[in-house]
Amino acid sequence: MAQYNYLVVGAGLTGAVFAHEAREAGKTCLVIDRRNHIAGNVYTEEVEGIQVHKYGAHIFHTSMRNVWDYVNRFAEFNNYVNSPIAYYKGETYNMPFNMNTFSKMWGVVTPAEAKAKIAEQIAAENIGEPQNLEEQALSLVGRDIFEKLVKGYTEKQWGRDCKELPASIIKRLPCRFTYDNNYFNDRYQGIPIGGYTKMVERMLEGVEVRTGVEYRDLMAEQPDIAERTIYCGPIDAFYDFKLGNLEYRSLRFESETLDEENHQGVAVVNYNEREVPWTRIIEHKHFEFGTQPKTVITREYPADWKPGDEPYYPINDEKNTKLYMEYRDLAAQEGSVVFAGRLGGYKYYDMDKAIAAAFDLVEAELGVIL
């Protein structure tokens, strides 16, 4: 006899939303995670009174009112607005590309002047049909913005020269002709006060959770532990990689505590030179307007991925998409296992999109509309 109605593999946002709603619907549920903590990649831990984002910066933003209302049931959000800075060879620029950026770069004052400068630089490149990412970017924003704010950062992210990357990676490079440094256009934005871990803990209240548990080990010991499984792990790992490994880009983080009150004056600074090995530095206290006497910074390095590394960004190219579809065909034959989340669906999700997808899962499995 099964002990639980549901086994949820993965204690990130997808698993936490589903487990909470399953419990609300009167179902018994066990959540496991191979890491020694809950909250997946949004996990935060307190260091020197500062909530440190252990797996990179996570700023919650959405235009979906139902998602915003839902997360506010479990946390109070502050009014943090993401306004990152780009650093290039001793110069700093506002992101996203806006009138503050253009004014600093060219001394222009009006939107008309900025548009004329960009158009002049695009025309100078004389690119017809872009053949690679570099040509695509040059045809969208011109040489200055490309060299200072696109080229180095993109090459570090992908580990390849922009001329070697397909043009399709950059569909557009939005320029805003207003003096507005707000990175996101979404209606709702903020950081949960006290960190994401506390928010996920509240989602999982009353649910049995076991961390440091491998799905494969649990199945070897108790194969019939649950009637149904919500599997948020890597879909290829579920099948022991028998068709091959799906590929990812990975990340590496180096954090340090500094005996200073304010290191960089903003939460996120992008480093756009190819020669600087990290892509950005996060100063975590600024997410919650901290006034602690010390500060914690994290350097974020893009990394090639190999099996066994932490998978962050699915590489949804033609080869990997074809392989994923083969795994998805296998998954469709699993009567009692549902594949969900970023790794189960081999798809990158912003946090709000992950929660919205979990709502669809809840409706399909439990008949509950959120």
Beta strands, then each sheet from edge to edge (+ up, - down):
strand 1: 4-9
strand 2: 29-33
strand 3: 44-47
strand 4: 50-53
strand 5: 60-62
strand 6: 85-88
strand 7: 91-94
strand 8: 188-190
strand 9: 208-211
strand 10: 226-231
strand 11: 248-258
strand 12: 268-271
strand 13: 280-283
strand 14: 295-304
strand 15: 313-314
strand 16: 337-339
sheet 1: 9+ 2+ 1+ 10+ 16+
sheet 2: 3+ 4-
sheet 3: 5+ 8-
sheet 4: 7+ 6- 12- 13+ 14- 11+ 15-
end
